[in-house]
Amino acid sequence: MNDSDLKDPQDKYIVPGLERGLLLLCEFSRSNRTLTAPELARRLALPRSTIFRLLTTLEAMGFVTRSGNEYRLGMSVLRLGFEYLASLELTELGQPLLARLCDRLNYPSNLVVRDGRSIVYVAKVSPPSVFSSAVNVGTRLPAHATVLGRVLLGDLSLAELRELYPEEHLEQHSHSTPKTVLELFDMVQADRQRGFVSGEGFFESSISTVAAPVRDQSGDIVAALGVTIPTTQVGHINYNELLLQVRRSADELSRLLNYNSAAHDGQPRVTALMRD
């Protein structure tokens, strides 16, 4: 048996140039907003001439922009990302619910999904107010360190959590961040048993959040729907009413996604009432 016999049959359909271009784009991140051609050549282990051709092509299409010898992601990436979000049934169905919830409560309303170890904000509606948040559509936060993340991790077993977090100690973001996978698992299981999550300053002390899970036809948690509140206003709101409105919106979105609560009566429901 030679090496060709071991290759994935799909490999013959892969376009090397396209693959390299996409891998190049993936090198840019929040911590690596600008990169030079030599840096990209070193990261991808490709000749500089190849990197130059890739960058020239991507620049012509608007996927990267150049300032001096540094490159950064271009507007075409952002436009593609927004088109992707708009194509999701979840966001299409959730947007009007967020708008209605925001009108009723006068607080920013958000729809969040999990992408591996991160939560990603895929939809947001904010009222006109002096309260501003650094969180926008596309913002990514660590799942293990946020209460919203705990909601979205609620369906995972201990084995699945260990696979997701193989390290011995979890990255700390506040004094409330669980230190190990076992501590995170115990926390999530307690949330499931209790039916809600509460915590003050769990991720950011200045922001409080009330959120509820959104489930699909299979009964799996596919999103978290919630509102964010300045912690200074927490003592002046009716949490029970706020929680009721959030849960109703999340339940309505679940129904629109064909979730049948009667078919999943044994499924623990997780609601997050928290200061995130």
C-alpha positions as CSV (number, residue, x, y, z in Angstrom):
1,M,0.0,0.0,0.0
2,N,1.5,3.4,-1.0
3,D,0.7,6.9,0.3
4,S,-1.8,7.5,-2.4
5,D,-3.9,4.7,-1.1
6,L,-4.1,6.4,2.3
7,K,-5.3,9.7,1.0
8,D,-8.8,10.9,1.7
9,P,-10.9,10.5,-1.5
10,Q,-12.1,14.1,-1.0
11,D,-8.5,15.4,-1.3
12,K,-8.7,15.3,-5.1
13,Y,-11.4,17.9,-5.1
14,I,-9.5,20.4,-2.9
15,V,-8.2,23.4,-4.8
16,P,-4.7,24.1,-3.2
17,G,-4.7,27.9,-4.1
18,L,-8.1,28.4,-2.6
19,E,-7.2,26.4,0.5
20,R,-4.0,28.5,1.0
21,G,-6.0,31.8,0.6
22,L,-8.5,30.7,3.2
23,L,-5.8,29.5,5.6
24,L,-4.1,32.9,5.2
25,L,-7.3,34.8,6.1
26,C,-7.7,32.5,9.2
27,E,-4.3,33.8,10.5
28,F,-5.9,37.1,11.3
29,S,-7.6,37.4,14.6
30,R,-8.4,39.8,17.4
31,S,-4.8,39.4,18.8
32,N,-3.3,39.5,15.3
33,R,-5.1,42.3,13.5
34,T,-2.2,43.2,11.3
35,L,0.4,40.8,9.8
36,T,3.2,41.3,7.3
37,A,3.9,39.1,4.3
38,P,7.1,37.6,5.9
39,E,5.0,36.8,9.1
40,L,2.4,35.0,7.0
41,A,5.0,33.1,5.0
42,R,6.5,31.9,8.3
43,R,3.2,31.0,9.8
44,L,2.0,29.1,6.8
45,A,5.4,27.7,5.8
46,L,5.0,29.0,2.3
47,P,7.4,30.8,-0.1
48,R,7.1,34.6,0.1
49,S,6.3,34.7,-3.6
50,T,3.3,32.5,-3.0
51,I,2.2,34.7,-0.1
52,F,2.6,37.8,-2.2
53,R,0.4,36.4,-5.0
54,L,-2.3,35.4,-2.4
55,L,-2.2,38.8,-0.7
56,T,-2.4,40.6,-4.1
57,T,-5.5,38.6,-5.1
58,L,-7.2,39.0,-1.7
59,E,-6.5,42.7,-1.7
60,A,-8.0,43.1,-5.2
61,M,-11.1,41.4,-4.0
62,G,-11.3,43.5,-0.8
63,F,-10.7,40.6,1.6
64,V,-7.5,42.3,2.9
65,T,-6.2,45.8,2.9
66,R,-2.6,47.0,3.1
67,S,-1.0,49.9,5.0
68,G,2.7,50.1,4.3
69,N,4.0,46.5,4.7
70,E,1.1,45.4,7.1
71,Y,-2.1,43.7,6.0
72,R,-5.4,43.5,7.8
73,L,-8.8,42.0,7.0
74,G,-10.9,44.0,4.6
75,M,-14.6,44.9,4.4
76,S,-15.4,41.9,2.1
77,V,-14.8,39.6,5.1
78,L,-17.2,41.6,7.2
79,R,-19.8,41.7,4.4
80,L,-19.5,37.9,4.0
81,G,-19.9,37.4,7.8
82,F,-23.1,39.5,7.9
83,E,-24.5,37.7,4.9
84,Y,-23.8,34.4,6.8
85,L,-25.6,35.6,9.9
86,A,-28.5,36.9,7.8
87,S,-28.8,33.4,6.2
88,L,-29.3,31.7,9.5
89,E,-32.9,30.7,10.2
90,L,-32.1,31.3,13.9
91,T,-31.3,35.0,13.4
92,E,-34.1,35.6,10.9
93,L,-36.6,34.2,13.3
94,G,-35.0,35.8,16.4
95,Q,-34.5,39.3,15.2
96,P,-38.2,40.4,15.5
97,L,-38.4,38.8,18.9
98,L,-35.4,40.6,20.1
99,A,-36.8,43.9,18.8
100,R,-40.1,43.3,20.6
101,L,-38.3,42.3,23.8
102,C,-36.1,45.4,23.6
103,D,-39.2,47.6,23.1
104,R,-40.9,46.1,26.2
105,L,-37.9,46.2,28.5
106,N,-35.8,49.1,27.1
107,Y,-32.6,47.1,27.5
108,P,-30.3,45.6,24.8
109,S,-31.5,42.2,23.6
110,N,-29.1,39.6,22.3
111,L,-29.1,36.2,20.6
112,V,-25.9,34.2,21.3
113,V,-24.7,30.8,20.0
114,R,-21.7,28.6,20.9
115,D,-18.8,28.1,18.6
116,G,-16.5,25.6,20.3
117,R,-15.1,27.2,23.3
118,S,-16.6,30.6,22.6
119,I,-20.0,32.2,22.6
120,V,-20.8,34.4,19.6
121,Y,-23.3,37.2,19.4
122,V,-25.3,36.7,16.2
123,A,-28.1,39.2,16.7
124,K,-28.6,42.3,18.8
125,V,-31.2,45.1,19.2
126,S,-30.4,48.1,21.4
127,P,-32.6,50.9,22.6
128,P,-31.6,54.6,22.2
129,S,-29.9,55.3,25.5
130,V,-26.7,56.5,27.2
131,F,-25.9,52.9,28.1
132,S,-23.4,51.5,25.6
133,S,-21.9,48.1,25.5
134,A,-18.7,46.8,23.8
135,V,-20.6,43.7,22.8
136,N,-21.8,43.7,19.2
137,V,-22.8,41.2,16.5
138,G,-19.8,39.0,16.0
139,T,-18.3,39.5,19.5
140,R,-16.8,36.4,20.9
141,L,-16.4,35.7,24.6
142,P,-15.1,32.6,26.5
143,A,-18.0,30.1,27.1
144,H,-16.6,28.7,30.4
145,A,-16.2,32.2,31.9
146,T,-19.7,33.6,31.1
147,V,-23.0,32.6,32.5
148,L,-24.4,32.7,29.0
149,G,-21.7,30.2,28.2
150,R,-22.8,28.0,31.1
151,V,-26.3,28.0,29.6
152,L,-24.9,26.9,26.2
153,L,-22.7,24.2,27.7
154,G,-25.7,22.8,29.5
155,D,-26.2,19.8,27.2
156,L,-22.6,18.5,27.4
157,S,-21.5,15.5,29.4
158,L,-18.4,15.5,31.6
159,A,-16.6,13.6,28.9
160,E,-17.6,16.1,26.2
161,L,-16.5,19.0,28.4
162,R,-13.1,17.3,29.0
163,E,-12.7,16.9,25.2
164,L,-13.6,20.6,24.8
165,Y,-11.3,21.7,27.6
166,P,-8.4,19.2,27.8
167,E,-6.2,21.5,29.9
168,E,-5.8,21.0,33.6
169,H,-6.6,24.6,34.6
170,L,-9.1,26.8,32.8
171,E,-8.2,30.4,31.9
172,Q,-9.3,32.8,34.6
173,H,-11.3,35.9,33.7
174,S,-12.7,36.8,37.2
175,H,-12.8,35.4,40.7
176,S,-15.9,33.6,39.6
177,T,-14.4,31.7,36.7
178,P,-14.4,27.9,37.4
179,K,-10.8,26.7,37.7
180,T,-11.2,23.2,36.4
181,V,-13.4,21.3,34.0
182,L,-14.9,19.3,36.9
183,E,-15.8,22.6,38.7
184,L,-17.3,23.8,35.5
185,F,-19.3,20.6,35.1
186,D,-20.6,20.7,38.6
187,M,-21.6,24.3,38.1
188,V,-23.5,23.5,34.9
189,Q,-25.2,20.5,36.5
190,A,-26.3,22.6,39.4
191,D,-27.7,25.1,37.0
192,R,-29.7,22.4,35.2
193,Q,-31.1,21.0,38.5
194,R,-32.0,24.5,39.7
195,G,-33.4,25.6,36.3
196,F,-31.6,29.0,36.4
197,V,-28.2,30.5,36.9
198,S,-27.3,33.4,39.2
199,G,-24.0,35.1,39.8
200,E,-22.7,38.6,40.4
201,G,-19.8,39.9,38.4
202,F,-19.3,36.5,36.8
203,F,-17.5,37.9,33.8
204,E,-17.8,41.7,33.9
205,S,-19.0,43.4,37.1
206,S,-20.6,46.4,35.3
207,I,-23.0,44.3,33.3
208,S,-26.0,42.1,34.4
209,T,-27.8,39.7,32.1
210,V,-31.0,37.7,32.1
211,A,-31.1,34.9,29.6
212,A,-32.9,31.7,28.7
213,P,-32.1,28.8,26.4
214,V,-33.4,28.3,22.9
215,R,-33.9,24.7,21.8
216,D,-34.4,23.2,18.4
217,Q,-36.5,20.3,17.1
218,S,-34.1,17.8,18.7
219,G,-34.4,19.4,22.1
220,D,-30.8,20.6,22.0
221,I,-29.8,24.1,23.3
222,V,-28.8,26.0,20.1
223,A,-28.8,29.5,21.4
224,A,-29.2,31.8,24.4
225,L,-31.6,34.7,24.3
226,G,-31.1,37.5,26.8
227,V,-31.1,41.1,27.8
228,T,-28.2,43.1,29.3
229,I,-28.6,45.6,32.2
230,P,-26.1,48.0,33.8
231,T,-25.4,46.6,37.3
232,T,-26.2,50.0,38.7
233,Q,-29.8,49.6,37.7
234,V,-30.2,46.0,39.0
235,G,-31.8,47.2,42.3
236,H,-34.5,49.2,40.4
237,I,-35.9,46.5,38.2
238,N,-38.5,43.7,38.6
239,Y,-36.4,40.6,38.0
240,N,-39.3,38.3,38.0
241,E,-41.1,40.2,35.3
242,L,-37.9,40.6,33.3
243,L,-37.2,36.9,33.5
244,L,-40.7,36.1,32.5
245,Q,-40.4,38.2,29.3
246,V,-37.1,36.7,28.4
247,R,-38.3,33.2,29.0
248,R,-41.4,33.8,26.9
249,S,-39.3,35.2,24.0
250,A,-36.8,32.2,24.2
251,D,-39.7,29.7,24.3
252,E,-41.4,31.4,21.4
253,L,-38.2,31.2,19.3
254,S,-37.8,27.5,20.3
255,R,-41.3,26.8,19.1
256,L,-40.5,28.6,15.8
257,L,-37.5,26.2,15.5
258,N,-40.0,23.3,15.9
259,Y,-39.1,22.5,19.5
260,N,-41.9,20.5,21.1
261,S,-41.7,20.8,24.9
262,A,-44.3,18.0,25.4
263,A,-41.9,15.6,23.5
264,H,-39.0,16.6,25.8
265,D,-40.7,16.8,29.2
266,G,-37.7,15.1,30.8
267,Q,-35.4,17.6,29.4
268,P,-34.0,20.0,32.1
269,R,-34.7,23.6,31.3
270,V,-31.9,26.1,31.9
271,T,-32.6,29.7,32.5
272,A,-29.9,32.2,33.3
273,L,-30.5,35.0,35.7
274,M,-27.1,36.5,36.2
275,R,-24.7,39.4,36.4
276,D,-22.4,38.6,33.6
